[in-house]
Amino acid sequence: MKQTLSYLSRHKRFGIILLGIIALNIAYGFDPRFTIINLLWIAISIIKIDKI
């Protein structure tokens, strides 16, 4: 449980960004390019943090 909490706290800004992406898709209509680009950016950023 402690490991999970530290992982989530380390990546909470990406969770906030993910919620923002979902909110923008709901508010302005689904744009697949926008969504895919942002999800790739989040994935790459998380992978970089995990390797540090």
C-alpha positions in Angstrom: 0.0 0.0 0.0 2.9 2.4 0.8 4.5 1.7 -2.6 1.2 2.4 -4.3 0.7 5.7 -2.5 4.2 6.9 -3.2 3.7 6.0 -6.9 0.5 7.9 -7.1 1.9 10.9 -5.3 4.8 11.0 -7.7 2.5 10.9 -10.7 -0.4 13.0 -9.5 0.2 15.9 -11.9 -0.2 13.4 -14.8 -3.5 12.3 -13.3 -4.6 16.0 -13.2 -3.6 16.4 -16.8 -5.5 13.2 -17.7 -8.6 14.6 -16.1 -8.1 17.8 -18.0 -7.8 15.9 -21.3 -11.1 14.0 -20.5 -12.8 17.3 -19.5 -11.7 19.0 -22.7 -12.9 16.1 -24.8 -16.3 16.2 -23.1 -16.6 20.0 -23.4 -15.4 20.5 -27.0 -16.1 17.1 -28.5 -13.8 14.2 -29.0 -10.7 14.9 -31.1 -8.7 11.7 -31.6 -5.5 13.4 -32.6 -5.6 15.7 -29.5 -6.3 12.7 -27.2 -3.6 10.4 -28.7 -0.9 13.1 -28.7 -1.6 14.0 -25.1 -1.8 10.3 -23.9 1.6 9.6 -25.6 3.1 12.7 -23.9 1.9 11.4 -20.5 3.2 7.9 -21.2 6.6 9.1 -22.3 6.8 11.4 -19.3 6.0 8.6 -16.8 8.5 6.3 -18.4 11.2 9.0 -18.1 10.4 9.5 -14.4 10.4 5.8 -13.6 13.9 5.4 -15.1 15.3 8.1 -12.9 
